[in-house]
Amino acid sequence: MTHVLDQKALDTLFVSARSQNGWLPGDVSDETLKELYELVKMGPTSANCSPARFVFVKGPQAKEKLRPALSSGNLEKTMAAPVTVIAAYDAEFYEKLPQLFPHADARSWFTSSPAAAEETAFRNGTLQAAYLILAARSLGLDAGPMSGFDKPKVDAEFFSGTTWKSNFLINLGHGDPAKVFARLPRLDFADACQILGE
């Protein structure tokens, strides 16, 4: 792939995009959420393991199930967001590997090492959740990723009896520009990066 995105696309995905703290009224359709996932699933994961699982929480009744788990700072904006995504991962993602990585016995790589399975699930599930943020921006949505919630409460309410575990939450919709915080500084290249040559 040699095509370089133009500045407008880069602004949409990175430069001008902001984490949202308030939301304008409106819905995000189920069709848009399905389109979103069709993009997310194409992002790379190790051995195509694809451990991320996403629960799209919409509507007042569904949102009320989230309320007890939210920190006070995240409560109002989460209840107001058109959609809140529970970005989770399947601790037993490897059960899908015969389908997802059929040319090797990849399942055995993880059934023999619970620590490797957990690390792989968490790392790659987090990657896929980051892809979701970029995919949402590419489809004209704003995103507000956040921690600040009680994971055991979320897991008990939404994932009881499963092998899924919550990672973080992502509010989706169209952000309210009046509630965006001032842009915080970022590290310069020299503070965050090294280039090692011969």
Secondary structure, DSSP 8 states (H G I E B T S, - for coil): ------HHHHIIIIIS--B-SSB-S----HHHHHHHHHHHTTS--GGG---EEEEEEEHHHHHHHHGGGB-HHHHHHHHHSSEEEEEEEETTGGGGHHHHSTTTTTHHHHHT-HHHHHHHHHHHHHHHHHHHHHHHHHTT-EEEEE--B-HHHHHHHHSTTSSEEEEEEEEEE-B-GGG---------HHHH------
